[in-house]
Amino acid sequence: MGCWFSKKPKRKLPEKEPTTKVEENTTTSNANNIALSSNATEDPPKQYSWDKREKVDPKDFMLTGLKDATVGRLPGKLNGQQFVIQDCDSCKIFVLDHSATITIDDCTNCCIVMGPVKGSVFFRDCKDIKCVVACQQFRTRDCQKMEVFLCCATQPIIEASTGMKFGCFQYYYPELAFHFKDAGLSIFNNNWSNVHDFTPVSGETNWSLLPEDTVVLDHVPAPDPESEFKSVRVSAEASRSIVPMTKGGRRKESDESCLFVFFAGDYTTANARKLIDEVRRR
């Protein structure tokens, strides 16, 4: 029989096993795997339209500081971009493509052919220039002695310019009709002779019309056979010109002032040209 106050023997507790970090390591590993999986399936950075554009070198869209050279751009090289010509002397320049705008500054004694220009063609500080131009708007400022074979959708404007002579656009190369369409120009809307002089001088005439029988290639020669443009079939014959010959402000051959003809269908331009050619042959 034991005593009430006797000590009970202490029960031996089992030793605690050391805590492992297996679960912690497993959790960390799973988190890393999830993060890696998330990164692997993450969408690539978004690309915008301007990120995909082909980089443009401004030098490809200008001619500057040239002398005694035959230069320019072949069809398909501009594709509606702006173009600049400046500081050229005694050059033959052929821009045989459609463009947005063209500015010509400080050029002397040059022959220039320009494909259709959607916007404006602006000559500044130029002298002794002979050119073939098709554009929405034509302007000159501080220019002297220019001969311009022009197709212009609006009224041509000269300012502080003298010795300006104008004729109707007469030119052809195989891609020209498509370039007119790409530039949004009509071959039938031509105000080449309706010139406005911003700075008229009393008693003087700053501009005039070239003779009706003027031959374009006598003033603006075709590309040299040795040049890069030799493969382009160029013509300035009235029968091949994309733009019909019009008399502008010259004398009229009859008392009839106008003729209205309406065309329907998908070939209105071709049918209109065919009618014009047939009337011209009679």
VEXDREN-2710 file (C-alpha; in Angstrom, 1 decimal):
% VEXDREN-2710
k/r/px/py/pz
1/MET/0.0/0.0/0.0
2/GLY/1.5/3.2/-1.0
3/CYS/1.8/6.4/0.8
4/TRP/-0.4/9.3/-0.3
5/PHE/2.4/11.7/-0.4
6/SER/4.8/9.4/-2.1
7/LYS/6.2/10.6/-5.4
8/LYS/4.9/9.1/-8.5
9/PRO/7.5/8.0/-10.9
10/LYS/7.9/10.4/-13.9
11/ARG/6.6/9.0/-17.1
12/LYS/9.3/9.2/-19.7
13/LEU/8.1/11.2/-22.7
14/PRO/9.2/10.2/-26.2
15/GLU/11.9/12.3/-27.6
16/LYS/10.8/14.8/-30.3
17/GLU/12.1/14.1/-33.7
18/PRO/14.0/16.9/-35.4
19/THR/11.7/19.0/-37.6
20/THR/12.5/18.6/-41.3
21/LYS/12.2/21.1/-44.0
22/VAL/10.9/18.7/-46.5
23/GLU/7.5/20.2/-46.7
24/GLU/9.0/23.7/-46.9
25/ASN/11.3/22.7/-49.6
26/THR/8.5/21.0/-51.5
27/THR/6.3/24.1/-51.3
28/THR/9.2/26.3/-52.5
29/SER/9.9/24.0/-55.4
30/ASN/6.2/23.9/-56.4
31/ALA/6.1/27.7/-56.3
32/ASN/9.2/28.0/-58.5
33/ASN/7.7/25.5/-61.0
34/ILE/4.5/27.5/-61.1
35/ALA/6.5/30.7/-61.7
36/LEU/8.5/29.1/-64.5
37/SER/5.4/27.7/-66.1
38/SER/3.7/31.1/-65.9
39/ASN/6.7/32.7/-67.6
40/ALA/6.8/30.0/-70.3
41/THR/3.1/30.7/-71.2
42/GLU/3.3/34.5/-71.0
43/ASP/2.3/36.3/-74.2
44/PRO/5.1/38.0/-76.2
45/PRO/5.3/41.8/-76.1
46/LYS/2.6/43.4/-78.2
47/GLN/3.8/44.8/-81.5
48/TYR/2.2/47.9/-83.0
49/SER/1.9/48.9/-86.7
50/TRP/4.8/51.3/-86.5
51/ASP/7.1/48.6/-85.0
52/LYS/6.5/46.6/-88.2
53/ARG/7.3/49.4/-90.7
54/GLU/10.4/49.0/-92.8
55/LYS/13.0/51.5/-91.7
56/VAL/13.3/54.4/-94.2
57/ASP/16.6/56.0/-95.1
58/PRO/16.0/59.7/-95.9
59/LYS/18.9/59.6/-98.4
60/ASP/16.8/57.3/-100.6
61/PHE/14.3/60.1/-101.0
62/MET/16.5/63.1/-102.0
63/LEU/18.9/64.2/-104.6
64/THR/21.3/66.9/-103.5
65/GLY/24.5/68.6/-104.6
66/LEU/24.8/66.8/-108.0
67/LYS/26.4/68.2/-111.2
68/ASP/26.3/66.8/-114.8
69/ALA/24.6/63.6/-113.8
70/THR/21.7/61.5/-115.0
71/VAL/19.9/60.4/-111.9
72/GLY/16.4/59.8/-110.4
73/ARG/14.2/56.9/-109.3
74/LEU/12.9/54.0/-111.3
75/PRO/9.2/52.8/-111.0
76/GLY/8.5/51.2/-107.6
77/LYS/11.2/53.1/-105.7
78/LEU/9.2/55.9/-104.1
79/ASN/5.7/54.3/-103.7
80/GLY/4.0/57.6/-102.6
81/GLN/6.8/59.0/-100.4
82/GLN/7.9/62.6/-100.3
83/PHE/10.9/63.6/-102.4
84/VAL/13.4/66.4/-102.4
85/ILE/15.7/67.8/-105.1
86/GLN/18.2/70.5/-104.2
87/ASP/21.4/72.2/-105.3
88/CYS/21.7/70.3/-108.6
89/ASP/23.4/71.8/-111.7
90/SER/23.2/70.7/-115.3
91/CYS/21.5/67.3/-114.4
92/LYS/18.9/65.1/-116.1
93/ILE/16.5/63.9/-113.4
94/PHE/13.9/61.2/-113.9
95/VAL/11.5/60.5/-111.0
96/LEU/9.5/57.8/-112.7
97/ASP/7.2/56.9/-109.8
98/HIS/4.2/58.4/-107.9
99/SER/5.0/60.5/-104.8
100/ALA/3.3/62.5/-102.1
101/THR/5.1/65.9/-102.6
102/ILE/8.2/67.1/-104.4
103/THR/10.2/70.2/-103.6
104/ILE/13.0/71.5/-105.8
105/ASP/15.3/74.1/-104.4
106/ASP/18.3/76.0/-105.8
107/CYS/18.7/74.0/-109.1
108/THR/20.1/75.4/-112.3
109/ASN/20.1/74.3/-115.9
110/CYS/18.3/70.9/-115.2
111/CYS/15.8/68.8/-117.1
112/ILE/13.4/67.1/-114.8
113/VAL/10.6/64.5/-115.4
114/MET/8.3/63.7/-112.5
115/GLY/5.7/61.0/-112.2
116/PRO/2.3/61.9/-110.7
117/VAL/2.5/63.8/-107.4
118/LYS/-0.5/63.4/-105.1
119/GLY/0.1/66.8/-103.5
120/SER/2.2/69.8/-104.4
121/VAL/5.3/70.4/-106.6
122/PHE/7.1/73.5/-105.4
123/PHE/10.1/75.1/-107.2
124/ARG/12.1/77.6/-105.2
125/ASP/15.1/79.7/-106.3
126/CYS/15.5/77.7/-109.6
127/LYS/16.8/78.9/-113.0
128/ASP/16.9/77.5/-116.5
129/ILE/14.7/74.5/-115.8
130/LYS/12.8/72.4/-118.3
131/CYS/10.4/69.9/-116.8
132/VAL/7.5/67.5/-117.2
133/VAL/5.2/67.5/-114.2
134/ALA/1.8/66.0/-113.2
135/CYS/0.5/67.1/-109.8
136/GLN/-2.4/68.3/-107.7
137/GLN/-0.8/71.7/-107.1
138/PHE/2.0/73.5/-108.9
139/ARG/3.9/76.5/-107.4
140/THR/7.0/78.4/-108.1
141/ARG/8.8/81.2/-106.1
142/ASP/11.8/83.3/-107.0
143/CYS/12.4/81.3/-110.3
144/GLN/13.6/82.4/-113.7
145/LYS/13.3/80.9/-117.2
146/MET/11.3/77.7/-116.8
147/GLU/9.6/75.6/-119.4
148/VAL/6.9/73.4/-117.9
149/PHE/4.9/70.7/-119.6
150/LEU/2.2/70.4/-117.0
151/CYS/-0.8/68.4/-115.9
152/CYS/-2.3/70.1/-112.8
153/ALA/-5.6/69.5/-111.1
154/THR/-5.7/73.0/-109.7
155/GLN/-4.7/76.5/-110.9
156/PRO/-0.9/76.7/-111.2
157/ILE/0.6/79.5/-109.2
158/ILE/3.8/81.5/-109.8
159/GLU/5.3/84.1/-107.3
160/ALA/8.2/86.4/-107.9
161/SER/9.0/84.4/-111.0
162/THR/9.8/85.5/-114.5
163/GLY/10.3/84.0/-118.0
164/MET/7.8/81.1/-117.2
165/LYS/6.5/79.1/-120.2
166/PHE/3.8/76.5/-120.0
167/GLY/2.7/73.6/-122.3
168/CYS/0.3/70.7/-122.0
169/PHE/1.7/67.5/-120.4
170/GLN/2.7/65.0/-123.1
171/TYR/4.5/61.9/-121.8
172/TYR/4.4/58.2/-121.5
173/TYR/6.1/55.3/-119.8
174/PRO/4.5/51.9/-119.1
175/GLU/3.6/52.4/-115.5
176/LEU/2.4/56.0/-115.8
177/ALA/-1.4/55.2/-116.0
178/PHE/-1.1/53.2/-112.8
179/HIS/0.8/56.0/-111.1
180/PHE/-1.9/58.5/-112.0
181/LYS/-4.4/56.2/-110.3
182/ASP/-2.2/55.7/-107.2
183/ALA/-1.7/59.5/-106.9
184/GLY/-5.5/60.1/-107.2
185/LEU/-5.1/62.3/-110.2
186/SER/-7.5/62.4/-113.2
187/ILE/-5.9/62.6/-116.7
188/PHE/-8.9/64.7/-117.8
189/ASN/-8.6/67.4/-115.1
190/ASN/-5.8/69.6/-116.4
191/ASN/-5.6/73.3/-115.7
192/TRP/-2.1/73.7/-117.2
193/SER/-2.8/77.1/-118.9
194/ASN/-4.9/78.7/-116.2
195/VAL/-1.9/80.3/-114.5
196/HIS/-2.2/82.7/-111.6
197/ASP/0.6/85.2/-111.0
198/PHE/0.7/86.3/-107.4
199/THR/3.2/89.1/-108.1
200/PRO/2.2/90.7/-111.5
201/VAL/4.3/93.6/-112.8
202/SER/2.5/96.4/-114.6
203/GLY/3.3/96.4/-118.3
204/GLU/5.2/93.1/-118.2
205/THR/4.2/89.4/-118.6
206/ASN/5.9/86.9/-116.3
207/TRP/4.5/83.9/-118.1
208/SER/3.3/82.7/-121.5
209/LEU/2.2/79.6/-123.4
210/LEU/4.7/77.5/-125.4
211/PRO/3.9/77.1/-129.2
212/GLU/1.3/74.5/-129.9
213/ASP/3.6/72.5/-132.1
214/THR/6.4/72.3/-129.4
215/VAL/8.0/68.8/-129.2
216/VAL/8.5/67.8/-125.6
217/LEU/11.6/65.7/-126.2
218/ASP/13.3/68.7/-127.9
219/HIS/13.2/70.4/-124.5
220/VAL/13.3/67.5/-122.1
221/PRO/15.4/64.7/-123.7
222/ALA/14.7/61.0/-123.1
223/PRO/17.1/59.2/-120.7
224/ASP/20.6/58.5/-122.0
225/PRO/21.1/55.0/-123.4
226/GLU/23.9/54.3/-120.9
227/SER/21.9/55.4/-117.9
228/GLU/20.0/53.2/-115.4
229/PHE/16.8/54.4/-117.1
230/LYS/17.6/52.9/-120.5
231/SER/15.2/50.0/-120.0
232/VAL/12.2/52.4/-119.4
233/ARG/10.3/52.9/-122.7
234/VAL/9.7/56.6/-122.7
235/SER/7.6/58.5/-125.3
236/ALA/6.3/62.0/-125.7
237/GLU/4.2/61.5/-128.8
238/ALA/0.7/62.9/-128.5
239/SER/-0.9/59.6/-129.6
240/ARG/0.8/57.8/-126.7
241/SER/0.5/60.4/-124.0
242/ILE/-1.5/59.3/-121.0
243/VAL/-2.9/62.9/-120.7
244/PRO/-4.9/64.1/-123.7
245/MET/-3.6/67.2/-125.5
246/THR/-5.6/70.3/-124.8
247/LYS/-5.2/73.8/-126.2
248/GLY/-5.8/75.6/-122.9
249/GLY/-6.0/79.3/-123.4
250/ARG/-4.9/79.2/-127.0
251/ARG/-7.1/79.9/-130.0
252/LYS/-10.1/77.6/-130.7
253/GLU/-10.6/75.8/-134.0
254/SER/-14.4/76.2/-133.9
255/ASP/-17.1/78.2/-132.2
256/GLU/-18.2/75.3/-130.1
257/SER/-17.3/75.9/-126.5
258/CYS/-17.7/72.4/-125.0
259/LEU/-19.0/68.9/-125.5
260/PHE/-20.5/66.8/-122.7
261/VAL/-20.2/63.0/-123.0
262/PHE/-21.3/60.6/-120.3
263/PHE/-19.7/57.1/-119.9
264/ALA/-20.9/54.3/-117.8
265/GLY/-19.3/51.0/-116.8
266/ASP/-15.9/49.9/-115.6
267/TYR/-13.9/51.2/-118.6
268/THR/-14.8/54.9/-118.6
269/THR/-11.3/56.2/-118.9
270/ALA/-10.4/53.8/-121.7
271/ASN/-13.6/54.6/-123.6
272/ALA/-13.1/58.4/-123.1
273/ARG/-9.5/58.1/-124.4
274/LYS/-10.7/56.1/-127.4
275/LEU/-13.3/58.7/-128.3
276/ILE/-10.7/61.5/-128.0
277/ASP/-8.3/59.7/-130.2
278/GLU/-10.9/59.0/-132.9
279/VAL/-12.1/62.7/-132.9
280/ARG/-8.4/63.8/-133.2
281/ARG/-7.8/61.6/-136.2
282/ARG/-10.8/63.1/-138.2
END
